Amino acid sequence: MATIAACDADAAPLTRATDETGRQLAAAEASLRDLEERRREAEGLSHRWSARSEALAQALDEARARAGAQRLAGLVGVVGTLLELVEVDEGWETAFEVAVGEALAALSSRG
């Protein structure tokens, strides 16, 4: 009987340690899931901003071409196209483009 009691006494700390390890594992797994979700969100934002950057660069190139900006770039007083001079808040790009229409390619000058 003493041997069984001694084994039970030895098992209690091991059981507590096993339980604690299980709780720590569950917390680590939850943290991992959270971090993976945050990584996916960051990747989505990265792709979105890259696409936006590419679209704006393409629109700028097209606006310059339509306005003949390359030929006029060296002239004194030419500032650039409207697209180069205006910063549009996120979410308002389409509304802005519709509102300004072809003026988006218009050249701006000083004086």
SVG drawing of the C-alpha trace seen along z (x, -y; Angstrom):
<svg xmlns="http://www.w3.org/2000/svg" viewBox="-18 -85 32 87">
<polyline fill="none" stroke="black" stroke-width="0.4" points="0.0,0.0 2.8,-2.4 4.1,-1.9 0.8,-2.9 0.5,-5.9 4.0,-7.0 3.3,-6.6 0.1,-8.6 2.1,-11.3 4.7,-11.3 2.0,-11.4 0.2,-14.5 2.9,-17.0 3.3,-15.4 -0.4,-15.6 -0.4,-19.3 2.6,-19.9 0.9,-18.1 -2.3,-20.2 -0.2,-23.4 1.7,-22.3 -1.7,-21.6 -2.9,-25.1 0.3,-26.7 0.0,-24.7 -3.6,-25.8 -2.5,-29.5 0.4,-29.1 -1.9,-27.6 -4.4,-30.4 -1.6,-33.0 -0.4,-31.2 -3.9,-31.3 -4.1,-35.1 -0.7,-35.8 -1.5,-33.8 -4.8,-35.8 -2.9,-39.1 -0.3,-37.9 -3.0,-37.1 -4.6,-40.6 -1.2,-42.2 -0.6,-40.3 -4.0,-41.4 -3.3,-45.0 0.1,-44.7 -1.5,-43.3 -4.1,-46.0 -1.6,-48.8 0.6,-47.3 -2.3,-47.1 -3.4,-50.7 0.2,-51.9 0.4,-50.1 -3.0,-51.5 -2.1,-55.0 1.3,-54.8 -0.5,-53.5 -3.1,-56.3 -0.3,-58.9 1.6,-57.5 -1.6,-57.6 -2.4,-61.1 1.1,-62.3 0.9,-60.8 -2.5,-62.3 -1.4,-65.7 1.9,-65.6 3.6,-66.2 6.9,-64.6 7.2,-67.3 6.2,-70.1 8.1,-68.9 11.1,-71.1 9.1,-74.3 9.4,-77.0 6.3,-77.2 4.9,-73.7 4.1,-72.0 2.6,-68.7 -0.7,-67.0 -3.7,-67.3 -3.1,-63.7 0.4,-64.5 -0.7,-67.4 -3.7,-66.1 -3.7,-63.5 -7.0,-61.7 -8.1,-60.0 -8.5,-56.3 -12.0,-55.2 -12.6,-58.5 -10.5,-57.7 -13.3,-56.7 -15.5,-59.6 -12.6,-62.0 -11.9,-60.5 -15.5,-60.7 -15.8,-64.3 -12.7,-65.6 -13.1,-63.5 -10.7,-64.4 -9.3,-67.3 -7.3,-64.6 -4.8,-64.8 -4.8,-68.6 -1.4,-70.3 -1.0,-72.8 1.4,-75.8 2.7,-78.6 2.1,-82.2"/>
</svg>
